[in-house]
Amino acid sequence: MDWMIESGLRLQRIDDYADWLGRFEIALRALPEKQRQQTVLPLLSAYAKPEKPVRGAIAPTEVFHAAVRAAKVGPEKDIPHITASLIDKYVSDLQRLGLLRR
């Protein structure tokens, strides 16, 4: 979130998880039907309670990691690390698609 704020997005942190989840659901339901169908809305019950943070992945990743290496994805030929520039790229991509405004 810090990187998105630094890139110029106006974001508001919501400390209360239940409040955040309620606002998230309202925002998803307010989307046009076509966009709403492409959201996490059908899976929202899985977000009813916040998960405890874990270091690493919660699911086995060896097969995925091997496939990415074999495909030689990206400049490092591996799963890219999340960086400020990657987040900025995602923000720019979402803006070009009309899904995000600064």
matplotlib code that plots the C-alpha trace (Angstrom):
import matplotlib.pyplot as plt

x = [0.0, 2.9, 4.2, 0.8, 0.5, 4.0, 2.9, 0.2, -2.9, -5.2, -5.8, -7.3, -6.1, -9.0, -7.8, -11.0, -11.1, -14.9, -15.3, -12.8, -14.6, -18.0, -16.7, -15.0, -18.3, -20.3, -17.7, -17.8, -21.6, -21.7, -19.7, -21.3, -22.5, -19.7, -17.0, -18.7, -18.6, -14.8, -14.3, -13.8, -17.4, -18.4, -15.5, -16.1, -17.1, -13.5, -12.5, -14.9, -12.0, -8.5, -5.9, -2.8, 0.2, 2.7, 6.2, 6.2, 3.4, 0.4, 0.3, 3.0, 4.8, 7.6, 5.7, 4.8, 8.3, 9.8, 7.4, 8.2, 12.0, 11.5, 9.5, 12.3, 9.8, 11.0, 14.5, 15.6, 14.0, 12.3, 9.3, 9.7, 10.0, 7.4, 9.1, 7.9, 8.4, 6.3, 3.5, 3.7, 3.5, 0.3, -1.2, -0.4, -1.9, -5.1, -5.3, -5.0, -7.8, -9.9, -10.1, -8.2, -8.0, -5.2]
y = [0.0, 2.4, 2.0, 2.7, 5.8, 6.9, 6.5, 9.0, 6.9, 8.3, 5.4, 5.1, 2.6, 0.9, -0.6, -2.6, -5.8, -6.1, -2.5, -3.1, -6.3, -4.6, -1.7, -4.1, -6.1, -2.9, -1.7, -5.1, -5.2, -1.6, -2.6, -3.1, -6.7, -7.6, -6.4, -7.9, -11.3, -11.1, -10.4, -12.4, -11.8, -15.5, -16.4, -13.5, -15.9, -17.2, -13.7, -13.6, -13.7, -12.4, -15.0, -15.1, -14.0, -16.7, -16.5, -18.0, -19.7, -21.4, -24.0, -26.1, -24.1, -26.4, -27.4, -23.8, -22.6, -25.3, -24.4, -20.7, -21.5, -23.8, -21.1, -18.6, -15.9, -12.4, -10.9, -13.2, -16.3, -16.9, -15.8, -12.0, -10.4, -7.8, -4.4, -0.8, -0.7, -3.9, -2.4, 0.8, -1.3, -3.0, 0.4, 1.7, -1.4, -1.1, 2.6, 1.8, -0.7, 2.0, 0.0, 2.5, 6.2, 8.2]
z = [0.0, 0.8, -2.7, -4.3, -2.1, -3.2, -6.8, -6.3, -5.5, -2.9, -0.5, 2.9, 5.4, 7.3, 10.6, 11.5, 9.4, 9.6, 8.4, 5.5, 4.5, 4.5, 2.4, 0.0, -0.5, -1.1, -3.6, -5.5, -5.5, -6.9, -10.0, -13.4, -13.9, -16.4, -13.9, -10.9, -12.6, -12.7, -9.0, -5.8, -4.8, -5.0, -2.7, -0.2, 2.6, 2.6, 3.7, 6.7, 9.1, 8.6, 8.2, 10.3, 8.3, 7.2, 5.9, 2.4, 0.6, 2.2, -0.7, -2.2, -4.9, -6.2, -9.4, -10.1, -9.4, -11.7, -14.5, -14.3, -14.4, -17.3, -19.2, -18.4, -17.4, -17.0, -17.0, -14.1, -15.7, -12.3, -10.3, -10.1, -6.7, -5.7, -5.9, -6.0, -9.8, -10.3, -8.2, -10.2, -13.4, -12.1, -11.2, -14.6, -16.3, -14.2, -15.2, -18.9, -18.5, -16.9, -13.6, -11.5, -11.2, -9.4]

ax = plt.figure().add_subplot(projection="3d")
ax.plot(x, y, z, "-o")
ax.set_aspect("equal")
plt.show()
